[in-house]
């Protein structure tokens, strides 16, 4: 078998067989196929696409390129949740302790942020002495003991995907739907859960800018998971403006804790209730979505979700009393308020550009080697649809450098729009797709 022949075959619009995909991924992982040939294949896929069978075979071969976790030692039905990424998305910090407190085990591997999107691991590591360095044995023991553990992705999890993604990033082949679906699902399938809930983001801060594109991506991932024997649900949610009000690692942790206390922003609370309801239903802890949503509301109201979050922090190395650790989260030296100079309504907040504001301040990574400042970021005081008058605070910019704050403010003003007419408020949840 030769890579040249497979590139030509795909370029001409023919389908690759499972045997051919298996050989290609194995050889590329062993570095027997050079990057320039795999780049040509990726571009051919972008032009010709992959059919359902090819996408599934590619996903499974990438999943099998490394370790596949065996979570059978964890009691109960394991439900994993994955977000396709966005700005202000601190959902796992709230969702995981909620469903764990209600009896669904959470054994989650999470990643770090890159560019304008934040990572769950970065947010958690803004808490002093919190550790995501768990062995597989410690990971499973902790889930059985307290119902929840979150660790960083291991090097051995879908290594073929890591190599392919790095190549896609520099060859303008990131946004092909089948490649996105196979990349996400290879890691999710290798992580060993029984059921998978996908939060597929749509809007200015997401990969998918339009609802139909998000729906197509969700369908592909649900189909892959179903073929692999997993129960699947995909929720398509709004990322046209940042989720909640806080953007930046320590700021988002504080907002997550406020939400666990029942004081979270309305949009974020709605998403948490929705995703939590589906996780409980998938984990056999609720008979239907309505019951699941009510259980989510109650476990926040009675304080057990917050208790579980604090128990989780202690289990993963936090030495202080957890509530004290939250009080001690890093704080920026400077807070600058940006105020409105006209009356009207907030018409649009470009989510991606708000993430870039945080990046300018030092709250994200421009490269994998970048060092994050956990204290910096934004707190939006007015969101889409809110009325404003001159002098109202639109945003608080938290920073440690006057020059970076000035740059972030200039960027913010370009991408935060006030209109005379009240805009139509878009829904938080657009659609829900299920495996059969």
Buried (B, 14 or more C-beta within 10 A) or exposed (E): EEBEEBBEBBBEEEBBBBEBBBBBBBBBBEEEBEBEBBBBBBBBBBEBBBEEBBBBBBBBBBBBBBBBBEBEEBEBBBBBBBBBBBBBBBBBBBBBBBBBBBBBBBBBBBBBBBBBBBBBBBBBBBBBEBBBEBEBEBBBBBBBEBBBBBBBBBEEBBBBBBBBBEBBEEBEBBEBBBBBBBBBBBBBBBBBBBBBBBBBBBBBBBBBBEBEBBBBBBBBBBBBBBBBEBBBBBBBBBBBBBBBBBBBBBBBBBBBBBBBEBEBBEBBBBBBBBBBBBBBBBBBBBEEBEBBBBBBBEBBEEEBBBBBBBBBBBBBBBEBEBEEBBEEBBBBEEEBEBEBEEEBBBBBBBBBBBBBBBBBBBBBBEEEEBEBBBBBBBBBBBBBBBEBEEEBBBBBBBBBBEEBBBBBBEBBEEBBBBEEEBEEEBEBBBBBBEBE
